[in-house]
């Protein structure tokens, strides 16, 4: 019996879909351009748009008035009684003297810069709130205090219900010593491992010991950090 592939119809369909006329050799007949439409010089170059004079949108609002024409005549017959010499003298006498800006020289040649932006002037100690505790720190302290009060109330309520108890100093010390002893035992086993972990069992044992030692280190750090420890009554 002749073998017939199950994908025969699919291959035929893909062949018809991907089939395209003139795919490699090009079309059989190409339209020849007309002799009257020959290629002109510079016909394929890009043409720039026409040049326009630049103008701001608000030119009319901020533009200066035009220059007077030669035929325009000034207003005649206008006089003022202002004594400019006396007025300027009085303004200069009554004017406050300008205060020189404090500067500092930073080279031996006398190059100078403003002293205010140099960081040498004690600007911040002259502020009204200098040396005072910021408001956000007061808020943080209040939040911490409130959270501690809520925790203390919760502990008192649970202890009143005999749901939890506080570890004594002796119990805490004995638990801590037992954890340290377990860590020493695991560390002794870890030091006895082979340097080369060429098998899966050696690699698994090494990873297991490392994980158990890390967990014991976290437990020891937790108990040493907290002096007061509560446990739940089962």
C-alpha positions as CSV (number, residue, x, y, z in Angstrom):
1,X,0.0,0.0,0.0
2,X,1.4,3.4,-1.0
3,X,2.1,5.8,1.9
4,X,0.1,9.0,2.0
5,X,1.1,11.8,4.4
6,X,-1.5,13.3,6.6
7,X,-0.2,16.8,5.9
8,X,-0.6,16.5,2.1
9,X,-3.6,18.8,1.9
10,X,-1.9,21.3,4.2
11,X,1.2,21.4,2.1
12,X,-0.8,22.1,-1.0
13,X,-2.7,24.9,0.7
14,X,0.5,26.6,1.9
15,X,2.0,26.3,-1.6
16,X,-1.0,28.0,-3.1
17,X,-1.0,30.8,-0.5
18,X,2.7,31.5,-0.8
19,X,2.6,31.4,-4.6
20,X,3.2,34.8,-6.2
21,X,3.5,35.6,-10.0
22,X,6.9,37.0,-11.2
23,X,8.5,36.4,-7.8
24,X,12.0,36.0,-9.0
25,X,12.3,37.0,-12.6
26,X,10.0,40.0,-12.6
27,X,6.9,40.7,-14.7
28,X,6.9,39.3,-18.2
29,X,6.2,42.7,-19.8
30,X,7.2,46.1,-18.5
31,X,5.5,49.3,-19.6
32,X,7.9,51.5,-21.5
33,X,7.9,55.2,-20.5
34,X,6.6,57.7,-23.1
35,X,9.2,59.6,-25.1
36,X,7.4,62.9,-24.3
37,X,7.8,62.4,-20.5
38,X,11.6,62.1,-20.4
39,X,13.5,62.9,-17.2
40,X,14.3,66.6,-16.8
41,X,17.3,68.1,-15.0
42,X,16.8,68.7,-11.3
43,X,13.3,67.2,-11.5
44,X,13.9,64.8,-8.6
45,X,15.5,67.4,-6.2
46,X,13.5,68.5,-3.2
47,X,12.1,72.0,-3.5
48,X,12.2,74.2,-0.4
49,X,9.0,76.2,0.5
50,X,8.9,79.9,-0.3
51,X,10.8,82.1,2.1
52,X,8.6,84.0,4.5
53,X,9.5,86.8,6.9
54,X,9.6,85.6,10.5
55,X,7.1,87.3,12.8
56,X,6.1,86.7,16.4
57,X,2.5,86.2,17.2
58,X,2.4,89.1,19.6
59,X,4.5,91.5,17.5
60,X,1.6,93.9,17.2
61,X,1.2,94.2,21.0
62,X,4.9,94.6,21.9
63,X,6.2,96.3,18.8
64,X,7.6,99.8,19.0
65,X,5.8,102.7,17.2
66,X,7.0,103.4,13.7
67,X,9.6,106.0,12.9
68,X,8.1,109.3,12.1
69,X,8.1,110.3,8.5
70,X,10.2,113.3,7.2
71,X,7.0,115.2,6.6
72,X,5.7,114.9,10.2
73,X,6.1,118.1,12.2
74,X,6.6,118.1,16.0
75,X,4.2,119.8,18.3
76,X,5.2,123.4,18.8
77,X,4.6,125.8,21.7
78,X,4.9,123.2,24.5
79,X,7.0,124.5,27.4
80,X,7.7,123.1,30.9
81,X,8.6,125.0,34.1
82,X,10.5,122.1,35.6
83,X,14.1,122.9,36.7
84,X,15.9,119.8,35.8
85,X,19.2,120.8,37.4
86,X,17.5,121.5,40.8
87,X,15.4,118.3,40.5
88,X,18.4,116.1,39.8
89,X,20.4,117.7,42.6
90,X,17.5,117.1,45.1
91,X,17.1,113.5,44.0
92,X,20.8,112.7,44.4
93,X,20.9,114.4,47.8
94,X,17.9,112.5,49.1
95,X,18.9,109.1,47.5
96,X,20.2,106.4,49.8
97,X,23.7,105.2,49.1
98,X,24.0,101.8,47.5
99,X,25.4,99.1,49.8
100,X,28.3,97.2,48.3
101,X,27.8,93.5,47.8
102,X,30.1,91.4,50.0
103,X,32.6,89.5,47.9
104,X,35.6,87.4,48.6
105,X,38.9,86.9,46.6
106,X,39.7,83.3,45.8
107,X,43.0,83.7,44.0
108,X,46.2,85.6,44.6
109,X,45.4,87.8,41.6
110,X,42.3,89.2,43.2
111,X,39.6,87.3,41.4
112,X,36.3,87.8,43.3
113,X,33.0,86.2,43.7
114,X,29.8,87.0,45.7
115,X,30.1,85.9,49.3
116,X,26.4,85.0,49.6
117,X,26.6,82.0,47.4
118,X,30.0,80.8,48.6
119,X,28.7,79.0,51.7
120,X,31.0,81.1,54.0
121,X,28.2,83.3,55.3
122,X,26.1,81.9,58.2
123,X,22.7,82.4,56.6
124,X,20.9,79.4,58.1
125,X,21.6,80.2,61.7
126,X,19.7,83.5,61.3
127,X,16.5,81.8,60.4
128,X,13.6,81.9,62.8
129,X,13.2,78.2,63.0
130,X,16.9,77.4,63.3
131,X,17.7,74.8,65.9
132,X,14.0,73.8,66.3
133,X,12.6,70.3,65.7
134,X,10.8,70.2,62.4
135,X,7.0,69.6,62.5
136,X,7.2,66.3,60.6
137,X,9.4,64.8,63.3
138,X,6.8,65.7,65.9
139,X,4.2,63.9,63.8
140,X,6.4,60.8,63.4
141,X,7.0,60.7,67.2
142,X,3.3,61.0,67.9
143,X,2.6,58.2,65.4
144,X,5.2,55.9,67.0
145,X,3.9,56.7,70.5
146,X,0.3,56.0,69.4
147,X,1.4,52.7,67.8
148,X,3.3,51.7,71.0
149,X,0.3,52.5,73.2
150,X,-2.0,50.4,71.0
151,X,0.5,47.5,71.1
152,X,0.8,47.7,74.9
153,X,-3.0,47.7,75.3
154,X,-3.3,44.7,73.0
155,X,-0.6,42.8,75.0
156,X,-2.4,43.6,78.3
157,X,-5.7,42.5,76.9
158,X,-4.3,39.2,75.6
159,X,-2.5,38.5,78.9
160,X,-5.7,39.3,80.8
161,X,-7.3,36.6,78.7
162,X,-4.4,34.2,79.5
163,X,-3.8,33.9,75.7
164,X,-0.2,34.8,76.0
165,X,2.6,35.0,78.5
166,X,5.9,36.8,78.9
167,X,9.1,34.9,78.9
168,X,11.2,35.2,82.0
169,X,14.9,36.2,81.9
170,X,16.0,32.6,82.7
171,X,13.8,31.1,80.0
172,X,15.0,33.7,77.5
173,X,18.6,33.0,78.4
174,X,18.2,29.2,78.2
175,X,16.5,29.4,74.7
176,X,19.3,31.7,73.5
177,X,22.0,29.3,74.7
178,X,20.2,26.3,73.1
179,X,20.1,28.1,69.8
180,X,23.7,29.0,69.9
181,X,24.6,25.4,70.8
182,X,22.6,24.2,67.8
183,X,24.4,26.6,65.6
184,X,27.8,25.4,66.9
185,X,26.8,21.8,66.1
186,X,25.7,22.6,62.6
187,X,28.9,24.7,62.1
188,X,31.0,21.7,63.2
189,X,29.2,19.5,60.6
190,X,29.6,22.2,58.0
191,X,33.4,22.4,58.5
192,X,33.6,18.6,58.1
193,X,32.1,18.7,54.6
194,X,34.1,17.9,51.6
195,X,35.6,20.8,49.7
196,X,34.5,19.4,46.3
197,X,30.7,19.0,45.9
198,X,30.8,16.6,42.9
199,X,27.6,14.7,43.8
200,X,24.0,15.8,44.2
201,X,23.9,14.5,47.8
202,X,26.9,16.5,48.9
203,X,25.5,19.6,47.3
204,X,22.1,19.1,48.9
205,X,23.6,18.5,52.4
206,X,25.8,21.7,52.1
207,X,22.8,23.8,51.1
208,X,20.6,22.4,53.8
209,X,23.2,23.1,56.5
210,X,23.7,26.7,55.2
211,X,19.9,27.3,55.3
212,X,19.6,26.0,58.8
213,X,22.5,28.0,60.0
214,X,21.1,31.2,58.5
215,X,17.7,30.6,60.1
216,X,19.4,30.0,63.5
217,X,21.3,33.3,63.1
218,X,18.1,35.2,62.5
219,X,16.4,33.6,65.5
220,X,19.4,34.5,67.7
221,X,19.5,38.0,66.5
222,X,15.8,38.4,67.1
223,X,16.0,37.2,70.7
224,X,19.1,39.3,71.5
225,X,17.5,42.4,70.0
226,X,14.2,42.2,72.1
227,X,14.5,42.0,75.8
228,X,10.7,41.4,76.3
229,X,9.3,38.4,74.5
230,X,5.7,37.1,74.6
231,X,4.5,33.6,73.7
232,X,1.0,32.3,72.9
233,X,-0.6,29.8,75.2
234,X,-1.8,26.8,73.3
